Amino acid sequence: MSGHSKWSTIKRKKGANDAKRGQLFAKLVKAIEIAARNGGTDPSNNASLYQAISKAKSNSVPNDNIERALKRVDGNLDTGEIYELTYEGYGPYGVAILINCLTDNKNRTSADVKATLTKHGGSMGTPGSVNYLFERKAIFQFDEYSDELIDYAISNECLDIVESNNSITFEFNPSDFKTINEGLKDLEFKLSNAEIAYIPSIGINITADQFKSISKIIDALEELDDVQEVYANFDIEEKELETLLSE
């Protein structure tokens, strides 16, 4: 088990008191609509839609919101062409950043991302300059856990376990997302988050003060309407993180 907190676990802790849940819900619903439009409205036959719905539910998006989104797609709502884009960049202290976006205007999104990075001491990277530092993994996060849950994860070929004082994260192969997610439901373990995410294969250890600076650039990127997810390759000591989040 890891002795550090990765950004995937840090953002869950930050999000627990996030006052902008409306913006988060809108982004999650948008991802559902795009997945449904691209692959159909049946999640059993559309892996991307299944993942988008699972992530929305684990973030407490009401079922009515999800159903309305699927009905809009079934009703052939013309939302225009939507592009899925990933930008690569750098934050302070050489931290690598991946920014996943859904947009109907590439030029606007590119300009917004670049301006936000620059404003907060970062910079855009060239294609391929950052993404090799990350791996796509299925992650399942819990605020409470037991030996039974850990045994389940290990017996199902869990790739890594990241434990903290208040949560635990299990990493699996992306292809196992649906199987593990359904298994956890059957065992009635309550998820706090379930998604396929980019997890850093190499993390940069940072201090509490450095975290404050990097957190500002990530928060600013996440506030952009077109940005769906932001991933960064840093680790921070658990005790330092707990102190920061309690301030």
Buried (B, 14 or more C-beta within 10 A) or exposed (E): EBEBBBBBBBBBBBBEEEEEEEEBBBBBBBBBBBBBBEBBBEBEEBBBBBBBBBBBBBBEBEEEBBEEBBEBBEEEEEEEEBEBBBBBBBBBBEBBBBBBBBBEBEEEBBEBBBEBBEEBBBEBBEEEEBBEBBBEBBBBBBBEBEEEBBEBBEEBEBBBBBBBEBBBBBBBBBEBBBEBBEBBEEEEBEBBBBBBBBBBEEBBEBEBEBBEBBBBBBBBBBEBBBBBBBBBBBBBBBEBBBEBBEE
